[in-house]
Amino acid sequence: MEPRIDLMQNAFGAKLAKRLYAVHALIQQTALPHPTQNLVMLRASQINGCGHCIDLHTKEAAAAGETATRLNLVAGWRHSTVFTDEERAALALTEEATRLADASEGVSDETWARAAKYYAEDELIGLVTLIAMINATNRMAVTLNQLGGSYEPGLMAAVAES
């Protein structure tokens, strides 16, 4: 399998990728903890089967100090002891917001209330936007057949600055 389009080799694609990264950079400026952001992006990417994003977010999280144990348990976060209550609330929101078509009510009031218990309004806006952006990025990468396995930590930041 080969990638269908290399966004970074296309002038419009490169502009778009940089703008998507700029949204991510803005979210990183919120008080939403960076480890939580990494877990959220990884979990949505797992649900969506995006090998490219799973590779990228696993490696970026590890480079930022995330442990292998926690990274390996993200897919089974409900049945593990290594995540805080705050992280569990963010992961639950991520799952429900990513699987909108699987539930008639979308994000449940219970899940929203749990997230709102731990995160301030600005953090919630950042979290919801992060979930939306990673889902959009997953869909682009899967559609364009971007493959996982060769990502090197720091590459996205370097591309965004170029």
N, C-alpha and C positions, 0 to 999 in steps of 0.2 A: 504494500500500500504506500502510495506517495501522497504528500500534501497536495490538495487541489490548487491552492493559491498560497503563496508566501506573503502575508500581509506586509511585512517589512520591506519587501522588494517591489511593492506597488506604492506609488506616491500617495494615493488616496488612502490605501490601507494603513500606511505608516502614520498618516495624520490622525486617522481614526484610533489606532492603537495608542498613540500618545495622549489623545484626549481621554480615552478610557483609563489610562494609567493616571492622568491628572485627577480624575474623580477619586481613584484609589488613594492617591497622595493626600487629597483633602480629607478623606475619611480618617487617614492615619493621624491627622492633626487633632482629632477629637479625643475625648477622654476614654473612648472605648479601648480597652486594653489590647495591645498588639497581639499577644498570644491568643486572645479570643478571636480577633479578626482572622488570624491564620487558621484556627480550628474551623471557623465558619466557612472560609473559602475551601478548605480541604473537604469538609463534609458535603457541601453542595456539589463539588466536583465529583466526589465518589458517587453520589446519588445519580448524577447525570452521566456517569461513565466517561468522563473526559480525561483520558490518559495524559494529555499534555498538561492540563491544569493540576491534576493530582501530582504529577512529577514536579511541576513548578512550585506548588504551595507546600509540598512535603519538604523539598530541598530548602526553600526560603525559610520555613519555620525551623528546620534543623539548624540552619546557619545563624538564626536569631537566638538559638539556645534551647529550643523545644526538645524534649526528650524523645528518644525512640519509642519508649513505652507508650507515652501519650499519643504520639503520631500513629502507632500501630493500633491503638484502641479507639480511634475516632469513629470508625464505622460501628463499633459496639459500645458506644459511650454509655448507653443505658445500663449495661451490664459490666461496668467497671468502677473502680474506686478512685481513679486518678484525676477526675474533673471536679471543679468547684460547683456549687449550686448556681453561681452566676453563669459559668460556662455551660452548664446543663440547660439553663433557660435559653441561652443564645443558640445552642445546638437544636433544641426543640423548635424554636422559632424558625431556624434555618430549614429544618426538615419540612415543616408545614408550609412555609412560604415557597419552597422548592417543589413540593408535590401538590400544588394547587389543584390539579386535575383529579387527584386521587381522593379528595374530600369535598363533599358538597358545600361545606361551610368555609372552606379555605383555612385561614388561621383561626383557631378557636379562641374564644374569650379567655379561657383558662391559660392557654399558652401565652397570650398577649399579657395577661395580668402577671404571670410569673416573670416575664422579661421586664415588665414595667416596675416590678418590685426591686429589681437590682440595677436598672439602668435609668439614668436621667433622660429627659426628653431629647436633648442633643445626641446623646449616645444611641437612643432608639432610632432616631432619624438616620444616624450613621450606619447602624446595624441593618436597618431595612434597606437602605441604599446599597450597602455592601452585598447583601443577599441578592438584590435585583441585578447588580452589576456582575457578580460572579455567575449568576444563571445566564445572563446575556453572553458573557465571555465563553462559558461552557458550550452554549449552543453554537456560537460562531466557530469555535475550535473543532467541535465534533463535525459540523457541516463542512468545514474546510479540510477535514481530515488531518488536523495537526496532531502529530504523534508524540507520545511521552517517551522519556528515556534519556534524552540528551541535554536537558536543561542544566545550566550552571548557575548557582546562586549569584544574584546581583545583575544578571543579564537584562531583566526587564527595566531596572532602574537606569542602567547604562543606555539602553535603547531609547528610553523616554527623554534622556538628556541630550541625545545626539541630534 
